[in-house]
Amino acid sequence: MRNVNVVILADSRDQSRYESGVSQLARFHIVDMLDDPARLTRAESWSADLLLHDADWADSFVWPGSLIHISGDCRLASISRAMRRGAFDYLIKPFFPERLIASLESYLHFHDAIRAPSSLTQRDIDRLFSLRYGKLPKVGEVKYCEKMLMRIMDSFAAPARTQTVKSVSSMIGINKSTAARYLKFCVEQGLLSQDLLYGNVGRPELVFRMP
């Protein structure tokens, strides 16, 4: 079966994370990675089947294929707008890497189904629409609260670009062990990076920042 050609539109800081997720699936091939929506007019992009779209919507935005919209905006109005723009799926940042994989696998089934023979039975049509609008595959047990994860990531918004376990604990109102557990998870998932800060006295302290 034909491979799925993918374009990634995202800030350069996020492109490597999305590239890593796409590369885990054998039939997905990245044809272009962009950080400016205006460059979507390039020929390489217009030959793609799927767009990973992590950018603001431009009024003139037009995309001929399918897209997965990625955003930190969880308002219903924004999600509805993405659906009207033809979004196959909507991922709220920060998200678990398995969630992206599940979305891509679901799209792959849809991609193959729409290349079936042109004459379809009602059963074929029902299956096609269930792939387009049905449930995504389960991605396993989630041991972290996504709302808490978003609150922790929001604490790194400018001007507070760096945080410690103590500062996150104080800002969000959680105990230090919970803050440390979530920050460690964010580092493991590539959402944050960490460094050791050495002072004049005492033990060095872990400092976390956006990568």
N, C-alpha and C positions, 0 to 999 in steps of 0.2 A: 504494500500500500504506500501511497505517496506521503512523504514527510510533511511536517507542519513547519512552515517558514515563519519566524517570529521576529518582530521588531520590538526593542525595549526603548521606551521614552521615559527617562528618569534623570534626576540629578546624578552626576558622576559618582557621588558618594554611595548611592544605592544601586547603581548598575551592576556592580560585582555580585551583590547578594541575589539579585534577580537572575543574573547569568548563571550563578551556581545552581539555582533551583531548576532552571530550564535544562541545563546540561545533564541533569540526572536522568532525564527521559530520552531514550535512544532516538525516537522519531522526531524530536524537535530540533530545529536548526536555526540558529540566530543569524539573520542576514544583515542586521544593522542595529547599532546602539546610538541613541541620540540624547542630547540634553536640551534641545531647543525644538519646540513644536513646529516652528517654521520650516525646519529641515525635513519634515515628513513628506515633502513633495519630491524628495529624491527618488530616483527610479528603483533603487534597492528596496526602499520601504514599501512602495506601492505594489511590489510583487509578493508581499507577505500575506499570510493567511490570518495571523493573529498579532495584535498589538498589546503589549503590557504598558498601560497608560498611567504613569505616575506624574501627572502635571495638571495644572489648572485648565479648565475648559476655555478654549478660545471661541469667540462668537462665530468665527468662520470655520470652525473645526469640521472637517469632513474626513471620514475614513471608510474605505470601500469594503474592508473585511470585518472580522470579529475583533472585539477588544475585551480585555480584563482591566477594569479601572481600579487603581490603588490609591487610597487617600486616607488621611487622618480625620476626615470630616464624616461624622456618623449621623448627621441630620437627615431626616426623611426627605426633605426637599432636594438635597444633594444626591441621595441615592436614586430618587425618582428621575432626576435630570440625567443621571448616568444611564438608567434604563431606557429613557427616551432617545438617548444617543446610540442605543444599540449594544450596551454593555452585556457581555455574556455572564460576567460575574463582577462582584464588588468586594474588594478586600480592604478592611480597615487596618491602618497601621497603628501600633506595631502588630504584626501577625506572626503566627507560628510558621516555620518553613514548610511543615507538612500541609498546611492549609493551601499554600501556593501549589504544591505538588498535586493535591486533590483537585484543585481547580483545573490545572493543566490536563490531568487524566480525564476529567469529565469533558473538557473541550475536545480531547482527542477522539472520544467516542462519538461526539456530535460531528466532528470533522469527517470521520469515516462514514457516518450514517447519511450525510447529505450528498455523498458521492455514490449513493446506491442507484440502481436503474431508475430512469426518469418516470416510469409508470409505477405508482405505489398503491397498495391497498390501504384501507382505513387503519388496519393494524400497524402497518409500516408508519403511517402518519402519526398515529398515537405514540408510537415509540420515539419518533423523531422529536415531538414536542415534549415528551417526558425527559429526554436528554437535555433539551434546551432549558426547561424550566423546573425539572425535577430536583430531588435532593442530591447534594454532593456526597461523595464517598466519605465515610467516617475516617477521621485522621488519628484515631486512638484516644486514649484517656488524656484529658488535659488537667494537669496538676497545678496550674497557675490560673488565677482569676484575670481575665482579659481586661476588665475595667481597672483593676489595680495596676496591671502592666502598663496601661495607657497613662494612668496618673503618674507613674514613676518616669515614663519617657517624657511626659509633659514637663516634668521638673527640670529637664535639661534644655528647655527653650531659652533663647537669649533673654537677658544677658547672663543667666546662670548656666554657662556652658559646661561647667565641671561640678561634680558633686562627690560627696563621701557617704559612707553608710550612715554616719551621724546626721549629716545635713538632710538626706532623704528621709530618714526616720522622723526628724523634727518637722520637716515641711509637710509631710503627708499625714503624720500622726499614727505611725505604726512602730512596733518595737524594732530594735536594731537587728535581731536575728531574722525577722521577716524581710526587712530592707536588704540585708546581706544576701539572703536566698534569692530574691528577685533580681538584684543587681548581678549576681553570679550567673543566673540564667540568661540575662540580657547579653552578657559578655559571651557566653557559650553560643548564643544564636547570632552573634555578629551585630547586634543592635547597639552595643556599647563597647568601648575599649577601656582598659585599665592600666594604670601605672602606679609605681610605688613613689610616694613623696617622703623624702627624708628630712626630718627636722633636726634641730640642734640637740635635742634630748628625746629620750623615749623611743618607742618602736616606730618604724616607718608606717605610714598610713596609705591605704589604697585610695586612689583618686580615679573617678570614672568620668568619661566624656563621650560625646558622639564621635564615631570613627570618621 
